[in-house]
């Protein structure tokens, strides 16, 4: 039987999967007028699929790393804990690359999807998503400063946001 923490973890992962891997690409596709998925431009499609795969792999690596090393879950939305947060500041593994590797992976995945669709509408949805996520990142940075103080400030000084 699942305990409350396990249930919240599963909810966080499922919510992230639905929103970032399913809903956002669907919105991009719908905003683009529901184009066919096979453009006939093989090079563009290969680059787009490569970006999508790299973005997903970076996000998955970050989630697994956060769960195993941070003993927490990534789902924190605008200061509201959706699932248990990590117990310590994550600065190694994928967090050596930048302070938001999971979001960076998601953004790369969605850039690949926008390239695959190759419409200005898909880019507009991506830009809107980026703007919303940037606000989320600023909120999260305030929380991390509050939670970890000088340790987070030192990390922030030496590591890019994206």
SULGI-V441032 format. One line per field, one symbol per residue. ss: DSSP state (A for helix, B for strand, O for the rest). phi: phi as a letter, one per 20 degrees, with the letter a starting at -180 (. if undefined). Layout:
BEGIN
ss = ???
phi = ???
END
This chain:
BEGIN
ss = OOOAAAAAAAAAAAAAAAAAAAAAAAAAAAAOOOOOOOOOOAAAAAAAAAAAAAAAAAAAAAAAAAAAAAOOOOOBBOOBBOOOOOOOOOOOAAAAOOOOAAAAAAAAAAAAAAAAAOOAAAAAAAAAAAAAAAAAAAAAAAAAAAAAAAAAAAAAAAOOOO
phi = .fefffffffgffffffffeedfffffffffenlffedendgffffffffffffffffffgfffffffeelbcffcdlndfecgffebfecdlffffafcfffgffffgffgffffflcfffffffffgffffffffffffffffffclfffgffffdcffc
END
